[in-house]
Amino acid sequence: MREIDISKIFGSKCRTKLLEKFFLEYESGNNEGFHMRGLSRDLDEQINSIKRELDSLTELGILKYKEELKKKIFYVNPRFYLVDDFVNIFLKSYNPIDKIKEFFKNKNDLELIIVNDSVKTKLMNPGKSILDIFLIGEIDKEELGAFLSEIFYGRKIKYAIISTPDFYNRLEFGDKLIKNILTENGNIYLKDNLKIKEKLEG
């Protein structure tokens, strides 16, 4: 299936990122809303761009706002007649790979990072992959858990973290589960200091 850049449909990347966040949060059961500065920070967009798009989306009836502590809190208008259509568009087009790459970019204590392409459809289908993410090395588990919960909107993600010595120990004893994880279809190697992919293909 060909993937398209839906920002070309909605006119700007800022608007697309806003709509994606609002409608995927809405679909997950969270319609408490967001304030402007929080959105600017979370989406890494200029506050002026965020304000312009929020005003436009509110004028169109897609979003509404309420005032709390002198701040406008924007949320999805549940009566907007295309709510379900927008939700379906963003469920089908959501691809977290770039966000995952950015998160792991400076995790220097990891020797191997494998992400299965099952994550691309995780919001719609749990999939049958053994693992969604496999890590060798050290990482803050709380930070990782919070990140995954945020970008997958509370969906359960199957991941495993093991130490380098434990990994080699399991390989030495012919651990079938480890071998199956390493050779699973759809694996994307984001980092491979151990040259595992090279050895598997050699």
C-alpha positions in Angstrom: 0.0 0.0 0.0 1.4 3.4 -1.0 1.8 5.8 1.9 1.1 9.5 1.2 2.1 12.7 3.0 -1.3 13.7 4.4 0.1 17.2 5.3 -0.4 17.8 1.6 -4.1 17.2 2.0 -4.5 19.4 5.1 -2.3 22.2 3.8 0.4 22.3 6.4 2.5 20.1 8.6 1.5 22.1 11.7 -2.2 21.6 11.0 -1.7 17.9 10.3 0.2 17.4 13.6 -2.5 19.2 15.5 -5.3 17.2 14.0 -3.5 14.0 14.5 -2.9 14.7 18.1 -6.4 15.9 18.8 -8.2 13.0 17.0 -6.0 10.2 18.2 -6.3 11.4 21.8 -10.0 11.7 21.3 -10.2 8.1 19.9 -8.3 6.8 22.9 -10.9 8.3 25.2 -9.1 11.5 26.2 -10.8 14.7 25.2 -9.7 16.9 28.1 -7.9 19.2 25.7 -4.6 21.0 25.4 -3.4 24.6 25.9 -1.5 26.5 23.2 1.9 26.5 24.8 1.8 22.8 25.6 0.9 22.0 22.0 3.8 24.2 20.8 6.2 22.3 23.0 4.9 18.8 22.3 4.7 19.3 18.5 7.8 21.4 18.2 6.0 24.2 16.4 6.1 28.0 16.8 3.5 29.4 19.1 2.3 31.8 16.4 1.7 28.9 14.0 -0.1 26.9 16.6 -2.4 29.9 17.5 -3.2 30.5 13.8 -4.2 26.9 13.2 -6.1 26.5 16.4 -8.1 29.7 15.6 -8.8 28.3 12.1 -9.8 24.9 13.3 -12.1 26.4 16.0 -13.7 28.7 13.4 -14.4 25.6 11.2 -16.1 23.9 14.1 -13.6 21.1 14.4 -12.3 22.2 17.8 -13.9 24.0 20.7 -12.3 25.7 23.7 -13.0 26.4 27.3 -11.2 28.7 29.7 -9.3 27.5 32.7 -7.1 29.7 34.9 -7.2 32.4 32.1 -5.9 29.8 29.6 -7.8 28.5 26.5 -8.0 24.7 26.5 -8.8 23.4 23.1 -10.6 20.0 22.5 -12.4 18.1 19.8 -15.9 19.2 19.1 -17.7 15.8 19.6 -20.7 17.1 17.5 -18.5 17.9 14.5 -20.1 15.8 11.7 -16.8 14.4 10.4 -15.3 13.3 13.7 -15.4 9.6 12.8 -13.9 10.3 9.4 -11.0 12.3 10.8 -10.3 9.6 13.4 -10.2 6.9 10.7 -7.9 9.0 8.5 -5.4 9.4 11.3 -5.6 5.9 12.6 -4.8 4.6 9.1 -2.1 7.1 8.3 -0.3 7.1 11.7 3.3 6.1 11.5 5.4 6.4 14.7 8.8 5.3 13.2 10.2 8.8 13.0 9.3 9.5 16.6 10.9 6.2 17.7 14.1 7.0 15.7 14.3 10.4 17.4 13.7 9.0 20.9 16.5 6.4 20.5 18.9 8.7 18.7 21.0 9.5 21.7 20.5 6.3 23.7 24.2 5.5 23.8 23.9 2.6 26.2 22.0 0.5 23.8 23.9 -1.9 21.5 20.9 -3.1 19.4 17.6 -1.5 18.6 15.1 -3.5 16.5 11.7 -2.2 15.8 9.2 -4.4 13.9 7.1 -2.7 11.3 4.0 -4.0 13.2 4.2 -0.6 15.1 3.0 1.2 12.0 -0.5 -0.4 12.3 -0.5 -0.8 16.1 -3.3 1.7 16.7 -5.7 -0.3 14.5 -4.4 -3.9 14.9 -2.3 -5.4 17.7 -0.6 -7.6 15.2 1.0 -11.0 15.7 4.7 -10.1 15.9 6.6 -11.7 18.7 7.9 -8.3 19.8 7.3 -4.8 18.6 10.6 -3.5 20.0 13.7 -5.5 21.0 16.6 -3.8 22.8 20.0 -4.9 24.0 21.8 -2.8 26.5 20.6 -0.3 29.2 17.8 2.2 29.2 15.6 4.0 31.7 12.5 1.7 31.7 10.2 4.4 33.1 11.2 6.9 30.5 10.8 4.3 27.7 7.4 3.2 29.1 6.1 6.8 29.3 7.3 7.5 25.7 5.6 4.4 24.3 2.4 5.1 26.1 2.4 8.7 24.7 3.1 7.9 21.1 0.8 4.8 21.0 -2.0 6.5 22.9 -2.1 3.9 25.7 -2.0 0.8 23.5 0.0 -2.1 24.8 3.4 -2.4 23.2 5.4 -5.7 23.3 9.0 -4.9 24.0 12.0 -6.6 25.7 15.3 -5.3 27.1 18.2 -7.6 27.9 21.8 -7.0 28.7 24.6 -7.8 26.2 26.1 -10.6 28.4 22.6 -12.2 28.7 22.1 -11.9 25.0 25.3 -13.7 24.1 24.6 -16.3 26.8 21.2 -17.1 25.3 22.7 -17.3 21.8 25.4 -19.7 23.1 22.7 -22.0 24.5 20.6 -21.9 21.3 17.7 -19.9 22.7 15.0 -20.3 20.0 13.0 -17.3 21.1 15.9 -15.0 20.7 16.6 -16.4 17.2 13.0 -16.1 16.2 12.9 -12.4 17.4 16.1 -11.6 15.4 14.8 -13.2 12.2 11.2 -12.1 12.4 9.8 -10.6 9.2 9.5 -6.8 9.2 12.4 -6.1 11.5 13.9 -2.6 11.2 17.4 -2.3 12.7 17.7 1.2 14.0 21.1 0.4 15.7 23.3 -2.6 15.4 26.6 -2.2 17.1 26.8 -6.0 17.5 26.6 -6.6 13.7 23.7 -9.0 14.2 22.0 -8.3 10.9 25.3 -8.7 9.0 25.9 -12.1 10.7 22.3 -13.2 9.9 22.7 -12.3 6.3 26.2 -13.7 6.0 
